[in-house]
Structure formats: C-alpha cells, structure tokens
Amino acid sequence: MTDLMPLVQEYGQLCRLAHMTPAQRGQRFNGLITQTLQAWGIPAIESVRSAGEIDVAFGVDGARFVLEAKWEQNKANTGHLAKLQKRLKQRLSGTYGVFLSMAGYSAEALRDLTQGERLEILLLDRHHFEAMLSGLVSPIELLDKVCDHAAYAGRAYTTLTDILPSQGASGSIAACHDQLTRPDGTVYFARGHGVGKRAEGRIEVVGGGLTGTVKLHLAADEPGAVVARCHTTSPNHDYQVSLGATLADQGTPSHDNSRWADSERLSAATGAVAAVRDPDAAACSVADDGNHHPFEQSGPGTCACLACRNDRRTSDAYLVDAALSHGFQTLAVSTSVPFVYTIGLWHSYRQPEIAMFGLEPTHMNTMIRDYVRRGVNTAWPRTEQHIGGILDGHVVQVRAIHPSWNDALFGTLYRFYRGIIPAVHQLVWPDKNGLWQWEAGASAQCSSDQPSAWLSVDQHPQGGWQLVGKLDPGFPLSISPNHKVLTTRSIKNGLLAASMVLIEGGDIDVLDSRGYKADDFEVAYIGELTQLNPTLMLLDCERNSHKATLAGRRWSYRPASQPDRRSSKRIWDALTR
C-alpha cells in the first residue's frame, strides 16, 4: 500500500472547496476515488467512456465493480440510482454497481431499492469513503462486509457503524491498535492507518494516512483535544497529528517530539507492538506446554484476517487451517536470494510477523520456528536483543521492518490480513565471525544477502534489495529485480545498449553488440539494467538454452550455440571463482 497522507490532505482541500468550484470538485473526486483504490493495490480506472459513462471501474478478487460518485449538497434520490441500474444492464451479467453519495440517500431511494427486484447495487456514503481513504478499513474488507449484508440480509446500505460494531464489555472495536476514552465518554480508536471516533452510538473518521505505531493522547495544550502520535522505525521520524471533528479537519504532521516522554519516543525503536488494551480483544488462547494446540477465539472478530472469519473461499485456505490449528504458517519465497516469513503470529499471539533472509530456506524455517517456540514458552525477545540458541554458535536479533517494504515482500500477508498488514520484524544473523551486516569487515554474503529492512526503501543502500523494494511488485520478468546477470560495464553505465541475451539454466547474460568479444564484463542486477534498457522487460526468461536478439523493440529467439554457451561459462567462472 502506498502513502495515503497526500490523498487525505487533498481530500481536506476538496471539502473546503479550496480554489475550485463544486463542479470542479466533482470532477476531481473521481480521480481521488481511483487513486485511493490504487493506493491499496486495487486496479481502478477513472471515467470509463462506453455505453453510459462510468465514473470509476475496478476489480476485487475476480469481481467487477462500476462506481458512480455524487458529491452534492442534496442526498441521492431514486433517479440517481436508476441511472446506475440502467448502466448495469448494459454490461456483463455479474457486474456489481456501487453508488457513492457524500450526502447520503433519501428515504425514498432506500425504500425503492429494497423493494425492487434482484439487488445489484451497493450504497456507500461519506463515512465509507473516509474509512478507506484514511486506512481505517481497507477497501477489500469494507466491500466484503457490505457484500455480506447485501447477500445475507438484502441490505444495499449498511452504515460504517454497523460494519465496525463494538465488542466486549469495554465496547472496543475489532482489530484496533489503541483506544482512548475522553471524560465525556467519546471513544477514539486507532485501527489500520486511521483513527475513528465513536460518540452517541455512531462512528466518525477523524484521522488517517498514518504510518508506524499509532498511540492516542489527550492534547496537553488544548483541553479535550486528541492527538495521534506515530512512532516509526526511527525516533527522528516520529510525528504527531492533531485530530479534529472530521477527517477533513486533521492537522498537518508535526515532527516536533521534544515534549514526548522518553518511553513514547523509544517505543518504535525498540520494536514495541501497540498493546491491545481491551481484554476482550485478545486474539487467541495459547497453551504454554511447549506444544501447539488448536486455538479458540476468545472474542468475536478479533482482527480482520481470514482466520478470524474462518474464510476458506480462496487459495489461501491452507493459511487459515494453519493459523487455527498451529498458530501460524511459514512461507518460503524462492527468489535469487530466498527469504522466509511467518503468517499468523499477529492473529495468534499479537506479535509481529517474522521474516528472515539469505540462508537456505529449510534452515531459516527451522530458526523461525525455534524463535516462535521460545516466545511462546518463555518470553518474546525485544528488538536488538541478542538471542542465543537459534543459530549454532552465534546470536541473532530482530529489528522492525519499515512498512515501505511491505508491498514488495509480503503480498500474502496482505491477503491473509485482508489489506491491513501488521508489523513485521526481521530476524538478522551475523557472519561466521560474529559481525553484523552493518559492522565494518562483515562478509559480503552477510551484507548483501540480507536487506537492512529497518531502513525505508529510499534510505536503503543501493543494491539488489533496494531494487526489489522499488520495482516489486509488478516487475514484469519471471526473475526478481535482484537476480544477478552477466553484462558489460558499457551497458551498466549507459554507454551501449543491450542487444543480445543468453538464457542458460539460471544464468542470464545481457550483452551489447560486441557479444562475447567485449573486454569489460562484470556482474550486475537485472533490475538496474532494465531501468537503462526498458526493452529487457519484454524478455521471456523461461526460454532456457536460447539466445535472444533485439530487432527494433522485439526479441527474436533461437537455440543457443555451443560456442556461446562455452564463452558464457568461461566468463562466469572467471568472475565468480
């Protein structure tokens, strides 16, 4: 998921009609909806001009939606909904309509829709849109809940308050990270990337686009006001946002944390996970006898994940089974540099998921499971605490992964937690001499095979892992951006263009017009070469033992010759021995 804060700030300008007319706001609103969906990784198109113009079209989990938006002072009436119904009839059966009216709906419109024929339209209002824009609820989770009410109860319109019901004696909201009650009884809660307010039985979105661990506090200089303090992986980047009566009133981020308590400034740096203060929101019961047991829900809807909903409708059903039976699952990702991460630790233990990079996958799997077993049976280690007994003869440690890596590395976590990804920590290992990757003299394998993922992607040192963070997901080749290839210094420096490629087993040679007669061979990452030579992104890397030659903007393929294969092996051996 990309940064929502700029979209939240633009939304505030639209609400205030800053330098625009209501008509201009309506036109820009379609773009804001599209960008919000795209920020969550949902393919969306603005202003589809065909049989009846559609404001926004998008797809979720194989379902197709067409959305009509209305931002006017008056509520949407039966005529507005009939217009969308007509456009649905012009499209493929099974396409769903979504009407978004910022002013809500007339009683007549709601009555006519529920008394009509088959329900094909879902109704959203300002509160629904602000929940998605702020990050309080992901679009996937919101649409899923709205569709459930429409399918099971025949309700086209379900309020945000009904989608996020309170639970337990304290009335907490499912999957909230922090909660604060003002003296007047108003409850503020942090959930996902947003903040909601519940007063007089209704929920209002008051903050959003927040990153890091969000903690709520009463403002010191304004009685009754509430602020959200966001703790990132670096205390120097922590910031504070003032919360207003609505999302449009949210203040601009302030990085002046000089008055924060030391414990607040250090919470993210030490990897602290926001506590679930409501005992009714505890995730699952855990047996502490050294064995894994089936987990029982201790409260309804404890988080937004597939396991809490017992949702086995997708290919991720095996993750649900693992989470409910064993607490978590490990997933190995076979890229140029393999990595393994957990799915389910947040659901089962309210602990960050764990990722490990650069070693043999079966070994990483064993070490991660040993780490979890230690946490369950004794205590969960703090970040940067040296941990023995996991890697033979050495200590390891965990560090909090910056959220900017989530899209590139943890796509399955997004699906399992349905759009709201929890914290992830990196299990870091030293080299054979006990040196950490950030220490002088650490081995090349230790330094390059593990990302320094506690840094943001932009702050990460240049190299293979930064390419992964910037180019994934969506890298068009079947190999990862940090796949090492044989090339020439002239191609890498942009002096000559790539015109020939040899694909042999796992080795790929990217050559210029000199072929194997070049005198400046070196090893580089395919990701950096595609940025200089976009035609490389059109390669079919699955054509083993083939040579590709560029003709215009197309690659032609023929079987690799024996002389080329021998030359490739000779140069690879010379560079890597």
N, C-alpha and C positions, 0 to 999 in steps of 0.2 A: 504494500500500500504506500502511495506517495504522500507527501506532506499535505494535510488538509488546511493548515492555518491560513495560507494565502486565499483559499476559497472562502473560509469563514470571514476573513476581513473584507473580501469583495461583497459577500452577502450583506454585511453591515452597511456598505455603501449603497447597495440596491434598496435596502429597507429605508434608508434616509433620502432616497432619490437624489443622491449627490451628483450634480452636473448632468442630469438626464431627465427626460420626461417619462411618465408612466408607460407610454408606448415603447420607448427605447428600453426601459427596464424589462418589459415583457419579452422583447427580442433577445436581450442578453440572458434572461432567465433560462431559456432553453439551453444555452451554452453552459451555464453554471450547473444545471442538472446533468448534462452529458459529462462534464469534467469531474463531477462528484462520483459518478458511476465508474468512470475510467480510473480515478484515483484508487478505487477499491479493486482494480483489475478486471472490471466487467466491460466487455466490448460494447460500446454505445456509439450511435450515430445521431447527429443533430439535423433536424429539418430534412426529413426524407420526402422528396417530391415525387409522388407517383399518383396512384388512384386515391386522391384525397391526401393532402399534405399531413404528415405526422411530425409532431414536434421533436420527439426523441424515440429511437428504436434501440432495443438492447436484448441480450440473451443471457439467461442464467440457467445453468445445469440442463441444457438442452431445450428449455422452454423459451419461446419468443414472445416479447412484450412490445407493444406500441403505446407510447405515453403522450397524452395531451395535457398541457400545462396552462393554467389560468391564474394570473396574478392581478386581480382587480379588487375593487372595494366591495363589490356585491358578491354574495355567495353564488356558487354554480347552481343552475337550475336544471329542470328536466330537458330543456332544449339543448344545453351544452352536452349532456350525457348522451342524448340521442344522436348527436353528430358523431361522437366516437363510436357508438354502436354501429352506425352506418358504415364507417370506415373499416370496422372489423369484418363486416360481411363481404368486403371487397378483398379480403385477404385469406390466406390459407387457414383451413379449419384447425383449431387448436391454438391459434394465436390469441394471447390474452391482452385485454385493454387495461391501461392504468390511467386514471384521471387524477391529476394533482391540482387541487384548488387551494390557494393560500388562504382564502377567506372561509373555507368550509363549504357546506352544502345546505340548500334549502330543505325544509321538512318534506316538501312535496317531491323533490328529486329523490330523496332517500326512500320515501314510501313507494313511488312508482317503480324504482329499480327492484325493490324486494318483492313487489307484486307482479313483476313481469315474468318472462319465460326464463330459459336457462341463463344462469348468472355467468357473464363473460367479462365483467368489468370490476376492477378493484379500485377503491376510492382512498386517496391519500390527502392529507391536509398539511398545513404549515408544520405541525409538530412532527409528523413523519419525516418530512424532508429535512428539518433541522436535526433530527436524530441521526440520519445518515450522513449529513454534511459535517456534523460535529464529531462523528466517530463514536457516539454513544451506542448506536446499534448499526451493524453492518447492513448494507442493502440486502445481502443474501439472507441474513437472519430475519430482517423485517419482512421481506416478501414471503419468506417461508411461514412466518406466523400469521400474516394476513391471509395467505392462501389457505392455511389450516382453518381459520374461522369461516372463510368463504365456502370451503368444501364441506365442512362438518356441520356448520350452523346456518349456512345460507346467508351470511352477513357480508355484504360487499364493503361495508365501512366498519372498521374496528379501530378504536382510539388508541393512541400511544399508551395511555394509562392501562388499557386492557391488555396490551401487548407486553407490558412490563409490570405485572402485578407484584404487590408486596407479598412477603412471605415471612413466616416465623413471628414470634411474639413481638420482636422489635420492629417489624414491618420493613425489613431490608429488601433491597431489590436484587434479583438474581444476578450473579456474576459481577457485582460491584466491588471495586478495589478499596474504597474508603467511603466513610459515611460520617456526616456531621449534622447534629440537630441544634438549631438555634433556640434561644429561650422561648420564642413564640410558637415552637412546635414545628416549624418548617424544616424539612429534612433535605439536605443536599447529599448527593451521592456521585462518586466518580466511577465511571464504567467505560471500558474501552479507552477511547481518546477524548471522551466528552464528560460533561458534568450535567446532571439533571437536578431538578428541584421538585419536591412533592409537597404541595400545600393544599389544604381543603380537598383532599382526595384526588387531585389532578397533578399530572407531571408536565413540567415545562423544561425545555432545554435551555441552559443558561451559560454553557461554556463548551468549547470544542477545539479540535485541531491540536490537542495537547500531546506531548511526547514524554517518554520516560515514566517514572513512577509518580503518580499524581496524589498529593495529600491536600486535604481541605483544612482551612484555618479561618477563624474569625479575624477580620482585619483589625490591626492594633490602633489605627488612626481614624477609624470610622465605625462607630457603634452599630452592630447588626450586620455589617457588610461581610461578605465571604470572599476569600481569595483561594486560588488553586496554585499550589507550589509544585513545580515539576522538577523532579530530580533525575538528571540524565546520568550517563556513564562518567561524565567529568563534572566535578563540582563547579568548575569555571563556567560551564554552560547551563547550569541550573537557572530557572527563571520563574517568575511569578506573574499570574494573570488575575486581574480583578473581575469578579463575576457580577453582572448586572441583573436586571429583571428578566431579560430575554437574551437569546444568543446574539442578537444584533447589538446589544449593549456591552458585550465583552470588551474589556480593555486590551490595550496592546501589551505584549510581553515585556516585562522589566527584568533585566539581568542583575539588578542590584540586590544581592542576597546577603549583604553585610550584616543585617539585623537578624538573620535566621539563627536559630540555635545550632550549635555545632552538630548535634545529633541529626538535625534535618539535613545539613549540608553534606554529611557523610553517608546518608542512607543509601544513595545510589552508588557511591564509590565503593562501599563495602558489599554491594550486591544485595541489599536487603529487599525482601519482597513485601509489598504492601500487605498488611495484616487484614484478614477477614475478621472484623470486629464482632459480627453477629454470630453467635454460636450456632444458630440455625442454618447458617450458610456454609458450615464446614462441609468439605467435599464428600469424603467417604470414610468409613471406619476402616482402620488398618490394624491387622493382627501384628503383634510385636514379638513373635516367637521365632523369627528367622525364616519363616516360610511365607510364601504368597498365598493368600486366600481370596475367594470371591469378595468383591466389595459391595456393600449395601449403601444405597443412598440414605443419607441422614437428613435430607431436606429436599423438597421438590425443586427441580430446575436449578441446581447449584452452579452451573456455568452453562455457557452457550454451546458446548461441544456435542458431537454426535452421540457420545456415550450417555450423556445426561438425558438425551432424548430417545435413547435406545433406537437410533435411526440406522437401519441396515439396508436402506434402499439403494446405496451407491456401491462402487467398487471398493470403498474404504470400510466395508462391513467388518473385515478382519481386524481393523483397529479398534472397533467398538468391542468385539469379543475379547481382544487382548486387554483393553482397559478395564472391562468389567470382571475378567477372570484373574488377571495377573497384575493389574495396576498400570501397566504401560507396555509399549512395544518399542523396539529399536528398529530403525530403518537405515540401511546402508545405501549410500549413493555412489555408484561406480562411475566416477569421472576420471580425468587424468590424474588428479590427486584425490583419492577416495576420502569420504567422511561418513560418520555415523551420528544419528541423533535420535533422541527419545520422543515418543508421542504418548502423552498421558500423565506425566508427572504432575502437571498443574491440576488436572482433573482429580487425580487420586490423592495427592499429598499437599496440594497448594504450594508446590516448589517449582522453581524454574525448570524448563526442559534443559537437557544437557546435550551438547554437540562436541564431537572430537574429530580431529583432522590429521591426515598424513601418515597413519600407520596402516598395517594390514587390517582389513575390516573385521575379521574374526577376533583379533586381539583387542581392537577398540570396543567391540561389542562386549567382550568379557570384562574389560576395565570399567565400562559404563555401568554394567550390572553390579559389579563389586562396589562401585561408588554409591549406587542407589541402595544396595543392601546395607551398607554402612549407615547411610542416612536414616533408613527405616529403623534399624536395630539400635543405634546409639544416638547420633545427632547429625544434623545436616551441616557440613563444613561451611565456614564463611568464605567469601571471596578473598582470594590471595592468601588463604591459609594453606600452609604446606601439609599435604596429606600423604601419609605413608601407607604401605600395604596394598597398593593398587598396581603400581608399575615396579617390577622386580628391581631392587637395588636403588630405587630413586623415589623422590617425592613428586607429586603432581599438585596442581592448584586449579581453581576455577576463577574465571573472570566473566563479567557481564557483557554479553554481546550487544553491540549498538543496533537499534532497530532498523537502521538503514540497510542491513544485510538480509533482512527477513525475506524480501521478495525473491532475491537471487538464490537463497539457500534452502528455505523452509516452506516450500509450496504445500506439502502435505499437512503441515501444521495449520496452515490457513484453512484447508478444507475440514480438518478434524474439529477445529475450534470455530468453524463457520464464520470466518472473516475477522475475528478479533484474536490476534496471536498473543500468547502470554510471553513473559520474559524467557530468554534463552541464555544459558551460561556455557562458556567454552571450557572444556577440560583440557588444560595445557600441560604438555610434557616437555622435559628438558632433554638435552643431548646426552650422549654417553658419559660426558664429563660433568654432568650436573648443571650445565649452563642453560639459562633460559634463552629463548629466541631473541629477546631484547638486549641481552648482555653481549659485550664485545667478546669475540672469539667463539661464539656458538657455531655449531656446524651448519653447513649450507642446508642440509636436509631439515634440521630443526627450524631454521629461519624461514625457509621458503615453502615447506610443505604444510605449515600451519599459518592461517591468517592471523593478523593482530586485530581480531574482530571486535575488540573492546573500543577500537577507534572507529569513527564513521568511515564509510566507503571513501568519501572525498579526502579524509585525513590520512587514510591508509597509505603506506609507502607504495610507490609504483611497482607493478609486477603482476604476476598471474592472478593473485587473489583479488586485487583491485579491479582487474578486467572482468572477473566473474561478477563482482558486485555491481559494476556499471553496465555490463552487457546482458546479464541474465536477469530475469527470464526473458525469453524471446530471441536468444541467439539462434540464428537460422540453421547453423550447421549441426550435424549429429554428434560432433565433438564439442567439448566445453571450451570457453574462451582461453583457459589456461593450459590447453594442450600444447605441448612443445613440438615445434616443427623445425626442419632444416631449411634454412633460407640463406640469403646473402645480405651482407651489410648494406649493399646498394639499395636493396628492396626495403630493408628496415629503416633506412634513412630517407626514403622517398626519392632517391636519385634515379632508380629504374623501376619499371612496373613489373608485377608478377605476370608471367605469360605461360608458364608451364607448371604442372603439379604432378608429382608421382605419388600414388597411394599404394603402399605395400605393407600389409598387415596393420600394425598400429602406428607405423611410421608414415609421415607425410612430408614431402619435400616441396617447397614453394620456390620456384626458380625464375630467374629473368631470362632474357633472350640468349645469354651465354650458355645456358644449361649447366652441365657438369664441368665445363671448361672455366668456370668462374674461379677467382682466386681469393674471395672474401667470404667464405662460408662461415656461418655461425648458427646457433640455436636461438630461436625466439618463440614467443607465444602467438598462436594463430589469431587471438583477439586483437593484438596490436597491429597485425598485418592487414586484417580486414578493414581497419579504420583508414588505412592508407590506400588499400585496393578493394573497394566495395564489391568488385566482381567476384572476389573469393567467396562471398556469401552465397553465391549461386552454385557452388561446388556440390557434387554428390560424393561425399566422403565414404559412402558404403561400397563404392566400386573398387573392390580390392584388386591389387595387381594390375592397375590401369594407370595410364598416363593421360592427363587432361591437357589440352592445348587451347588457348584462348583465341577465338576468332570473332572480332567485334566485341559483343557483350555475351557471347555464348561459349560454353566449354564443349569441346568435342573429345570423345574418349576412344582410346584404343588400348589393346593389351600392352602392358609394359614389356619392353625388350630386355633380354638378358644383360646386354652391356649397361643399360640404365640401372638395372637392379644391382649389378655389381658395383657400379660407381656410387650409388646411394649407400650401400653397406660400408664401403671403404671410407667414405667421408664421415658417416655417423660414428664408425668405430674410432676414427682419429679424433673426433671432437668430444666423445664421451668416455673414452677409456681412462 
